[in-house]
Amino acid sequence: MCPVPPCDRERRERLPNGRLGDLWRRIWSQPEPEIAAAAFTGELLVAWVRLLIVLILAWIPASEYLLNPLRRDPRALLATSLGALVGALLIYSAVRRNWGQSWMGFASSLLDVSLVSSTLMIFLILGRPHEAINSMVVFPTYFLAIAATSLRYDARICLLTGGLGVVQYALILLYATAHWQLNSQQFAPFEFGMFRGSDQVWRMVQLAGATVLATTMVVRSRELRLLSTRDRFTGLLNRAVFNEQLELEAEIAHRDGGLFTVAMVDIDHFKKFNDTYGHGGGDEALRLVAQTLRKACRESDCVARYGGEEFALILPGVRSSRAADLVERIRRVVAATPIRLTGRAKPVSVTVSIGVASWPEDGTSGAEVLACADRRLYQAKQQGRDQVVGPPPARPRPLEEQARDEPIAESPPSARAPGA
């Protein structure tokens, strides 16, 4: 029986098996790095939509006041809208600068639902409880805030945001019923409708249902995205995701002045190894290299199967010299790790050749850096394989140049010649 690929085992573990603990693990698990990165790119769209909604909510009370200035005082609502606008602008600015990738989704989602609740609370403060609990303008914004959480690919955000919305609205409802007789004649002719407890319970059920729906969508979309972004055999990222990450890393480096390194890894004489030991032996070699790369790299690094027996790495914030040391350790581990094959008493092994290139020294775009790493990989194979080829070492400066550039130290006063 053929062994189950790692990614298949992971996928089967994620499938429901009737146990509540497994279902909760699927919901409360942290998104994979490539999914978290994709979610953060959608945060900018959410920031634009948030700004638009805040402007609309600010325009509604302002327009009512302009049409009938004696009817309502909009200053409290306008002040709330102004505060929401400031918060929306701050979040937009932070997202543009790629700040808070690990917590921005939580913070912005909880802020969105809290802004809706704050607006309803303003109605209570102004003594207008029917507007707080029957508003057909502000209350539906809860659903927009909950729907936006599905763009974060994190079920934890969906649950926390929807749960917070239900709790906050329940507190608003309790406050309103405790301080006013909502069906008394003082509110006649009940412009916003009479108070019915069943309607309010149904509203909270709707919020809870929207939360469950958003959570389910996130869990399912994450599973489908994993199937589309991962190499089925090794469990590593596939080539399409690698190219997306490379473009994103180059964009960040151009904007923020950062750096990154690309490494191309190829198994030496893989066709010969496959012909000698069969496809089972070739499969084990691919798994060995994939596992070694995954263990050696950080969670923020991009590790992908580029195609066939070739792998590719993106190492953000790593200089070429440090990257060369890292991949050299990887090369040694691969060469020293035995591969035990069924039916063979003695273990076998493989070696890899690696090419390394860095931005901005080896290219002004992600594609140029990748092409440079690929050329150095080819150079490593031409030079005998089982080696790492990176940027040439910096040429040491002649002593004359170093002496010429060094500042001339002043002589201490006691050593100066008289009259100097």
Phi and psi in degrees as a GROMACS rama.xvg file:
@    title "Ramachandran Plot"
@    xaxis  label "Phi"
@    yaxis  label "Psi"
@TYPE xy
-72.8597  141.483  CYS-2
-66.1835  148.637  PRO-3
-79.3835  126.523  VAL-4
-56.9918  150.41  PRO-5
-55.7753  -41.8147  PRO-6
-67.1518  -32.4845  CYS-7
-67.9597  -39.2614  ASP-8
-63.7371  -41.9169  ARG-9
-63.2929  -40.2157  GLU-10
-67.3307  -40.158  ARG-11
-65.5882  -34.1449  ARG-12
-67.005  -27.9342  GLU-13
-80.2341  -19.5125  ARG-14
-71.0124  147.937  LEU-15
-66.8962  138.998  PRO-16
-128.95  21.5306  ASN-17
90.2902  -4.45353  GLY-18
-101.456  134.065  ARG-19
-61.7824  -35.3716  LEU-20
-62.7879  -38.8456  GLY-21
-67.4084  -40.188  ASP-22
-62.9102  -43.2321  LEU-23
-65.1698  -36.8185  TRP-24
-64.2476  -37.8692  ARG-25
-65.4143  -35.7233  ARG-26
-79.0518  -43.2247  ILE-27
-96.6088  20.2937  TRP-28
-89.8501  149.194  SER-29
-73.7297  138.449  GLN-30
-61.6983  148.742  PRO-31
-64.358  154.383  GLU-32
-54.6453  -42.9822  PRO-33
-69.0115  -31.1156  GLU-34
-73.3958  -39.1929  ILE-35
-62.6802  -38.7185  ALA-36
-65.9104  -41.4246  ALA-37
-64.8419  -38.0853  ALA-38
-64.2738  -38.3507  ALA-39
-68.6448  -31.3325  PHE-40
-65.7342  -30.1497  THR-41
-78.1445  -11.6006  GLY-42
-64.004  -30.2285  GLU-43
-66.4095  -39.549  LEU-44
-62.5738  -43.4559  LEU-45
-61.5737  -38.1946  VAL-46
-63.1754  -39.7268  ALA-47
-64.6817  -45.8499  TRP-48
-62.4226  -39.5393  VAL-49
-60.4584  -44.3445  ARG-50
-60.522  -42.1667  LEU-51
-64.0945  -45.2899  LEU-52
-64.8698  -41.9075  ILE-53
-61.7488  -40.271  VAL-54
-64.6471  -39.3681  LEU-55
-65.6115  -44.5642  ILE-56
-63.9776  -30.0431  LEU-57
-75.176  -31.2557  ALA-58
-73.1177  -32.1262  TRP-59
-62.2373  -53.8241  ILE-60
-66.8571  -32.1996  PRO-61
-65.3032  -41.7449  ALA-62
-67.6956  -38.0656  SER-63
-62.7579  -39.15  GLU-64
-67.607  -38.4104  TYR-65
-67.1075  -34.9264  LEU-66
-76.0041  -34.7824  LEU-67
-145.623  80.1877  ASN-68
-63.6727  -20.9238  PRO-69
-87.9835  -8.55382  LEU-70
-82.9765  -46.1845  ARG-71
-140.81  151.373  ARG-72
-101.157  110.162  ASP-73
-89.2339  6.6486  PRO-74
-62.7626  -39.8407  ARG-75
-64.4243  -43.8886  ALA-76
-67.2579  -37.9197  LEU-77
-65.9649  -37.6201  LEU-78
-64.698  -40.9707  ALA-79
-63.502  -42.3895  THR-80
-64.2183  -37.7644  SER-81
-64.3871  -42.3081  LEU-82
-62.7972  -40.4499  GLY-83
-64.2994  -38.063  ALA-84
-64.7454  -41.5546  LEU-85
-61.8468  -45.5882  VAL-86
-61.8044  -40.8467  GLY-87
-63.9726  -39.4721  ALA-88
-67.4252  -38.8661  LEU-89
-64.1773  -43.4072  LEU-90
-64.5041  -42.0551  ILE-91
-60.2983  -43.5876  TYR-92
-63.5629  -41.2759  SER-93
-65.1994  -40.6923  ALA-94
-65.4325  -39.9966  VAL-95
-60.3602  -28.8039  ARG-96
-97.6359  9.04808  ARG-97
59.6908  37.8194  ASN-98
-89.7041  146.293  TRP-99
63.3014  43.5983  GLY-100
-62.7499  -28.4975  GLN-101
-81.7264  -22.9461  SER-102
-127.858  -6.5541  TRP-103
-62.1926  -38.6445  MET-104
-61.7519  -42.4708  GLY-105
-63.3855  -50.2532  PHE-106
-62.6785  -47.3772  ALA-107
-68.7975  -37.2834  SER-108
-67.4106  -45.0209  SER-109
-65.9492  -34.3361  LEU-110
-65.0076  -41.5909  LEU-111
-59.2591  -50.6458  ASP-112
-69.3258  -31.0268  VAL-113
-70.5978  -31.9582  SER-114
-65.7056  -39.0185  LEU-115
-62.5182  -46.7199  VAL-116
-63.9763  -37.4634  SER-117
-63.3518  -38.1726  SER-118
-64.4158  -42.0445  THR-119
-65.7136  -35.9489  LEU-120
-64.2844  -33.3082  MET-121
-60.3038  -39.7116  ILE-122
-59.6264  -40.2043  PHE-123
-64.7627  -42.0248  LEU-124
-62.1638  -34.3967  ILE-125
-81.5345  1.86805  LEU-126
75.4568  29.4368  GLY-127
-121.7  69.2883  ARG-128
-65.2231  -32.3681  PRO-129
-65.44  -32.9373  HIS-130
-68.3825  -33.5952  GLU-131
-68.2615  -38.1392  ALA-132
-104.338  -5.39022  ILE-133
-127.492  12.972  ASN-134
-64.7098  127.169  SER-135
-96.683  4.88361  MET-136
-105.31  -48.8349  VAL-137
-82.8258  -44.748  VAL-138
-57.1292  -43.8138  PHE-139
-60.2078  -16.9896  PRO-140
-65.2053  -23.5034  THR-141
-53.7287  -43.6726  TYR-142
-67.5582  -33.5981  PHE-143
-65.5535  -42.1314  LEU-144
-64.2062  -40.2461  ALA-145
-70.5808  -40.7306  ILE-146
-62.3971  -36.6022  ALA-147
-64.8499  -24.8684  ALA-148
-65.1069  -25.075  THR-149
-68.2544  -17.7027  SER-150
-77.2897  -9.66121  LEU-151
-89.8728  -6.81269  ARG-152
54.4318  31.6391  TYR-153
-134.607  107.511  ASP-154
-63.732  -26.2169  ALA-155
-62.6448  -39.0766  ARG-156
-65.1949  -40.7757  ILE-157
-59.6875  -48.689  CYS-158
-64.8813  -46.0348  LEU-159
-65.951  -40.8973  LEU-160
-67.843  -48.8972  THR-161
-64.1255  -41.3719  GLY-162
-62.6954  -40.5721  GLY-163
-64.4556  -39.0123  LEU-164
-62.5927  -43.7351  GLY-165
-62.5596  -45.3604  VAL-166
-63.939  -45.3181  VAL-167
-64.39  -41.876  GLN-168
-68.3009  -36.3672  TYR-169
-61.6871  -39.9229  ALA-170
-66.2234  -38.812  LEU-171
-62.3897  -43.2438  ILE-172
-63.7444  -44.1893  LEU-173
-62.0067  -42.2596  LEU-174
-63.3447  -42.502  TYR-175
-65.3522  -43.7582  ALA-176
-72.3608  -25.8523  THR-177
-78.6554  -25.6758  ALA-178
-107.323  -12.1375  HIS-179
-137.909  146.879  TRP-180
-87.884  95.7118  GLN-181
-67.9302  -16.2447  LEU-182
-106.804  16.5386  ASN-183
-75.4617  164.963  SER-184
-68.9792  -17.1306  GLN-185
-65.8255  -20.0568  GLN-186
-99.039  0.211681  PHE-187
-62.724  145.171  ALA-188
-88.9843  34.9861  PRO-189
53.5573  62.7858  PHE-190
-56.2544  -37.801  GLU-191
-100.813  13.3761  PHE-192
97.9581  148.939  GLY-193
-71.2014  159.462  MET-194
-82.5315  125.256  PHE-195
-129.925  121.328  ARG-196
-61.0344  -34.861  GLY-197
-63.6266  -36.0016  SER-198
-63.9869  -40.9751  ASP-199
-70.7379  -37.5949  GLN-200
-62.4938  -41.1374  VAL-201
-64.069  -34.6816  TRP-202
-62.8139  -43.8861  ARG-203
-68.2335  -34.3484  MET-204
-63.7712  -38.5183  VAL-205
-63.4384  -42.4881  GLN-206
-62.0263  -43.5325  LEU-207
-64.9969  -40.0597  ALA-208
-64.157  -40.6234  GLY-209
-62.8404  -36.4163  ALA-210
-65.8953  -45.492  THR-211
-63.1432  -40.7546  VAL-212
-64.382  -45.045  LEU-213
-63.2639  -40.0733  ALA-214
-63.6251  -43.9053  THR-215
-62.9826  -41.8612  THR-216
-61.544  -40.8588  MET-217
-66.0818  -46.0552  VAL-218
-60.7338  -45.1965  VAL-219
-69.1216  -42.2124  ARG-220
-65.893  -33.9697  SER-221
-65.0485  -41.6089  ARG-222
-64.6634  -42.4878  GLU-223
-66.9427  -38.2487  LEU-224
-67.7461  -36.1427  ARG-225
-61.201  -40.9915  LEU-226
-64.4884  -30.0916  LEU-227
-89.4882  -15.9087  SER-228
-107.261  -15.9674  THR-229
-102.172  143.47  ARG-230
-68.8524  124.985  ASP-231
-62.5772  -31.8905  ARG-232
-84.4063  -46.9792  PHE-233
-96.4951  -17.2935  THR-234
82.2307  -1.42787  GLY-235
-81.3791  169.069  LEU-236
-63.1139  153.619  LEU-237
-93.1649  179.034  ASN-238
-66.3379  -37.5463  ARG-239
-62.1003  -43.7954  ALA-240
-67.7581  -37.9345  VAL-241
-58.103  -45.837  PHE-242
-64.0062  -38.1408  ASN-243
-63.0204  -44.6629  GLU-244
-65.724  -35.6745  GLN-245
-65.2403  -43.0781  LEU-246
-63.4731  -41.8612  GLU-247
-64.6699  -42.2265  LEU-248
-65.2965  -38.6282  GLU-249
-66.1989  -38.4851  ALA-250
-64.0603  -43.71  GLU-251
-64.3476  -41.48  ILE-252
-63.8338  -40.6483  ALA-253
-64.637  -41.5486  HIS-254
-76.1284  -41.6275  ARG-255
-105.346  -0.18288  ASP-256
72.0079  27.4203  GLY-257
-83.7552  -166.379  GLY-258
-147.83  161.244  LEU-259
-158.427  161.854  PHE-260
-127.099  142.615  THR-261
-115.486  135.773  VAL-262
-127.344  133.229  ALA-263
-108.475  128.122  MET-264
-121.019  132.051  VAL-265
-134.81  134.349  ASP-266
-75.1178  128.171  ILE-267
-72.5666  137.424  ASP-268
49.7971  43.565  HIS-269
-67.2508  -38.1815  PHE-270
-61.5448  -43.1483  LYS-271
-64.2663  -41.6954  LYS-272
-61.7862  -41.9941  PHE-273
-65.9507  -40.3568  ASN-274
-68.443  -33.493  ASP-275
-77.2063  -44.6582  THR-276
-107.922  3.06997  TYR-277
83.6926  172.335  GLY-278
-65.6129  -30.1442  HIS-279
-62.1159  -42.4131  GLY-280
-65.3022  -40.8673  GLY-281
-63.2479  -38.2148  GLY-282
-63.438  -41.9739  ASP-283
-65.2208  -36.5319  GLU-284
-64.5153  -42.0457  ALA-285
-63.3108  -42.2904  LEU-286
-65.1847  -39.9554  ARG-287
-60.3933  -49.1075  LEU-288
-64.1816  -42.2572  VAL-289
-61.4473  -45.9091  ALA-290
-65.5437  -38.4008  GLN-291
-64.4599  -43.327  THR-292
-64.4234  -43.1616  LEU-293
-65.1813  -39.9842  ARG-294
-71.9285  -32.48  LYS-295
-79.4586  -22.6657  ALA-296
-96.67  161.399  CYS-297
-78.3843  166.552  ARG-298
-65.4256  -30.1995  GLU-299
-79.2596  -11.0823  SER-300
-78.4604  151.662  ASP-301
-100.352  118.406  CYS-302
-119.16  119.205  VAL-303
-134.775  151.836  ALA-304
-89.7309  112.276  ARG-305
-79.3714  -29.2866  TYR-306
157.987  132.385  GLY-307
60.4719  -122.197  GLY-308
-99.4542  19.2134  GLU-309
-109.141  137.22  GLU-310
-124.518  160.36  PHE-311
-140.898  144.272  ALA-312
-126.175  144.343  LEU-313
-121.373  122.917  ILE-314
-116.194  93.4709  LEU-315
-65.6947  140.887  PRO-316
69.3628  15.9476  GLY-317
-113.866  128.954  VAL-318
-77.0934  160.646  ARG-319
-62.8048  -35.6289  SER-320
-64.8865  -44.0012  SER-321
-68.7067  -38.0564  ARG-322
-64.2274  -37.9306  ALA-323
-62.6183  -38.3806  ALA-324
-65.2022  -40.3496  ASP-325
-63.6417  -50.2664  LEU-326
-71.3952  -24.4587  VAL-327
-65.7002  -40.1165  GLU-328
-63.7661  -39.4979  ARG-329
-61.3118  -44.3699  ILE-330
-58.9488  -43.0361  ARG-331
-67.6684  -39.956  ARG-332
-64.5825  -43.6944  VAL-333
-60.6797  -45.8741  VAL-334
-66.0631  -30.0427  ALA-335
-91.5625  -8.51325  ALA-336
-89.314  121.811  THR-337
-76.0991  146.545  PRO-338
-110.707  114.702  ILE-339
-95.558  119.655  ARG-340
-107.024  144.8  LEU-341
-63.2056  130.999  THR-342
87.4831  1.26755  GLY-343
-122.992  127.652  ARG-344
-71.371  -40.101  ALA-345
-95.6056  137.036  LYS-346
-72.6046  159.199  PRO-347
-119.761  176.598  VAL-348
-151.073  165.512  SER-349
-131.422  164.299  VAL-350
-124.686  164.157  THR-351
-131.178  152.916  VAL-352
-112.47  143.314  SER-353
-136.292  135.724  ILE-354
-115.741  137.549  GLY-355
-126.557  136.135  VAL-356
-145.448  152.856  ALA-357
-130.957  151.976  SER-358
-98.0819  135.151  TRP-359
-100.652  4.19122  PRO-360
-63.4524  -35.2537  GLU-361
-110.348  12.6885  ASP-362
166.137  155.227  GLY-363
-101.802  4.86934  THR-364
-145.202  164.59  SER-365
-61.6493  -39.6352  GLY-366
-63.8804  -38.9046  ALA-367
-67.5259  -40.5003  GLU-368
-64.6181  -42.3602  VAL-369
-62.5837  -43.186  LEU-370
-63.2824  -37.7158  ALA-371
-65.8521  -42.683  CYS-372
-62.6192  -37.8754  ALA-373
-66.9054  -39.4238  ASP-374
-63.4847  -39.7935  ARG-375
-71.3126  -31.1475  ARG-376
-62.3579  -44.8699  LEU-377
-61.594  -38.2955  TYR-378
-63.8815  -40.8546  GLN-379
-61.8836  -37.8645  ALA-380
-72.331  -35.7832  LYS-381
-68.4313  -28.9288  GLN-382
-87.7364  7.44961  GLN-383
120.773  -1.43255  GLY-384
68.0043  177.906  ARG-385
53.1774  49.9607  ASP-386
-158.16  167.492  GLN-387
-113.015  130.718  VAL-388
-118.85  118.175  VAL-389
-122.582  -165.548  GLY-390
-59.9811  145.992  PRO-391
-63.0065  144.701  PRO-392
-62.902  147.138  PRO-393
-61.403  136.804  ALA-394
-69.8549  125.303  ARG-395
-62.9439  139.387  PRO-396
-77.89  140.211  ARG-397
-59.1285  150.373  PRO-398
-60.783  -32.678  LEU-399
-63.3082  -40.7523  GLU-400
-67.1101  -42.493  GLU-401
-61.0749  -42.5202  GLN-402
-66.2904  -36.239  ALA-403
-69.0604  -33.4296  ARG-404
-84.6109  -16.4081  ASP-405
-72.7279  136.634  GLU-406
-67.4161  143.828  PRO-407
-83.205  118.51  ILE-408
-74.1712  140.084  ALA-409
-71.675  146.232  GLU-410
-74.495  143.87  SER-411
-63.4952  153.319  PRO-412
-54.821  -36.5843  PRO-413
-69.7412  -20.2922  SER-414
-96.7793  -5.29948  ALA-415
-73.493  149.174  ARG-416
-69.6819  147.198  ALA-417
-57.6055  135.034  PRO-418
85.3385  -1.58984  GLY-419
